[in-house]
């Protein structure tokens, strides 16, 4: 009887390890924000350095890059939805002396994109506080798309 208990406990440990392994491998990677890159300029087409863009700042040439963000989702839950989840990104651009604005991105099925997803914004034009009347509302960013 003692040998049977040992074998039983060993089998239970193996089953637990297999169940945990299966649960961990049943996770899939979903996109919450693609890599976003672009350049911030003023209304005279001059680059603006040290602009706060989300969690990063532009360099002296106005260039920035926000890293891709992903999360793990359970495969069984994702199969029940039968489609990739939407992606909505909103990043604040802020620099003293300029009107702040929100950069927005939406893709109704973007969460299913593979690793390495990118959004190349192009040029984002910030308006100087000197050229705009006082506004309570945050304006949308003026974006010049990249030419191909």
C-alpha positions as CSV (number, residue, x, y, z in Angstrom):
1,X,0.0,0.0,0.0
2,X,2.9,2.4,0.8
3,X,4.3,2.0,-2.8
4,X,0.9,2.8,-4.3
5,X,0.7,6.1,-2.3
6,X,4.2,7.1,-3.5
7,X,3.2,6.4,-7.1
8,X,-0.1,8.2,-6.7
9,X,1.6,11.3,-5.3
10,X,4.2,11.2,-8.1
11,X,1.5,11.0,-10.7
12,X,-0.3,14.0,-9.1
13,X,2.9,16.1,-9.2
14,X,3.4,15.2,-12.9
15,X,-0.2,16.1,-13.7
16,X,0.1,19.4,-11.8
17,X,3.3,20.3,-13.7
18,X,1.6,19.4,-17.0
19,X,-1.5,21.5,-16.2
20,X,0.6,24.5,-15.2
21,X,2.8,24.1,-18.4
22,X,-0.4,23.9,-20.5
23,X,-1.9,27.0,-18.9
24,X,1.3,29.0,-19.4
25,X,1.6,27.9,-23.0
26,X,-2.0,28.7,-23.7
27,X,-1.2,32.4,-23.5
28,X,-0.9,34.4,-26.7
29,X,0.7,37.8,-27.3
30,X,-1.6,40.7,-28.0
31,X,-0.7,44.3,-29.1
32,X,-1.7,47.2,-26.8
33,X,0.4,49.8,-28.6
34,X,2.5,49.6,-31.8
35,X,5.9,51.2,-32.0
36,X,5.2,54.8,-32.8
37,X,7.8,57.0,-34.4
38,X,7.8,60.5,-35.9
39,X,9.1,64.0,-35.8
40,X,7.7,67.0,-33.9
41,X,8.0,70.4,-35.8
42,X,6.7,73.9,-35.4
43,X,4.5,75.8,-37.9
44,X,7.7,77.0,-39.7
45,X,8.8,73.3,-40.3
46,X,11.6,73.6,-37.7
47,X,12.2,70.6,-35.4
48,X,11.3,71.0,-31.7
49,X,13.6,69.2,-29.2
50,X,12.7,68.0,-25.7
51,X,9.0,67.6,-26.4
52,X,7.4,65.1,-24.0
53,X,5.7,62.4,-26.1
54,X,4.1,59.8,-23.8
55,X,6.9,58.4,-21.7
56,X,9.7,59.7,-23.8
57,X,11.1,63.0,-25.2
58,X,12.1,64.1,-28.6
59,X,15.8,64.5,-29.5
60,X,17.2,67.9,-30.7
61,X,16.0,67.0,-34.3
62,X,12.4,66.5,-33.0
63,X,12.5,62.7,-33.5
64,X,10.9,60.3,-31.1
65,X,10.2,56.6,-30.8
66,X,7.7,54.9,-28.4
67,X,8.4,51.2,-27.9
68,X,5.8,48.6,-28.8
69,X,3.7,47.3,-25.8
70,X,2.2,43.9,-25.6
71,X,0.3,41.8,-23.1
72,X,-0.5,38.1,-22.7
73,X,-4.0,36.8,-23.1
74,X,-5.3,33.3,-22.6
75,X,-6.0,31.5,-25.9
76,X,-9.3,30.0,-24.8
77,X,-10.7,33.4,-24.0
78,X,-9.5,34.8,-27.3
79,X,-11.0,31.9,-29.3
80,X,-14.4,32.7,-27.7
81,X,-14.3,36.3,-29.2
82,X,-13.3,34.9,-32.6
83,X,-11.5,38.1,-33.5
84,X,-8.5,40.2,-32.4
85,X,-9.2,42.9,-29.8
86,X,-9.2,46.6,-30.8
87,X,-6.2,48.9,-30.1
88,X,-6.7,52.5,-29.0
89,X,-3.7,54.6,-28.3
90,X,-3.6,58.1,-27.0
91,X,-0.3,59.8,-26.3
92,X,0.0,63.4,-25.0
93,X,2.5,65.8,-26.6
94,X,3.6,68.5,-24.3
95,X,6.2,71.3,-24.2
96,X,6.2,74.6,-22.4
97,X,5.4,77.5,-24.9
98,X,3.4,75.2,-27.2
99,X,-0.2,74.0,-27.2
100,X,-0.4,70.5,-25.9
101,X,-2.1,67.9,-28.1
102,X,-3.2,64.3,-28.1
103,X,-1.9,61.9,-30.7
104,X,-4.6,59.2,-31.3
105,X,-4.5,55.8,-33.0
106,X,-7.4,53.3,-33.4
107,X,-7.5,50.0,-35.1
108,X,-10.7,47.9,-34.5
109,X,-8.7,44.6,-34.9
110,X,-5.2,45.8,-34.2
111,X,-4.5,43.7,-31.1
112,X,-3.8,40.7,-33.3
113,X,-0.8,42.2,-35.1
114,X,2.5,40.4,-34.9
115,X,5.4,41.5,-32.9
116,X,7.2,44.4,-34.6
117,X,4.0,46.4,-35.4
118,X,4.8,50.0,-36.3
119,X,3.0,53.3,-36.8
120,X,5.2,55.8,-38.6
121,X,3.4,59.0,-37.9
122,X,5.4,61.4,-40.0
123,X,5.6,65.0,-38.9
124,X,3.5,66.4,-36.1
125,X,3.0,70.2,-36.0
126,X,2.8,71.8,-32.6
127,X,1.3,75.3,-32.5
128,X,3.1,78.0,-30.4
129,X,1.1,79.5,-27.5
130,X,1.9,82.9,-29.0
131,X,-0.1,82.2,-32.2
132,X,-3.2,80.7,-30.7
133,X,-6.0,82.1,-28.6
134,X,-6.5,80.6,-25.1
135,X,-8.4,77.3,-25.5
136,X,-10.0,75.1,-22.9
137,X,-10.0,72.1,-25.2
138,X,-6.9,70.1,-26.2
139,X,-6.6,70.4,-30.0
140,X,-5.9,67.4,-32.2
141,X,-2.3,67.3,-33.5
142,X,-1.8,68.4,-37.1
143,X,0.0,65.4,-38.8
144,X,1.8,65.5,-42.1
145,X,2.0,61.9,-43.2
146,X,5.3,60.5,-44.5
147,X,5.7,60.7,-48.2
148,X,6.5,57.4,-49.9
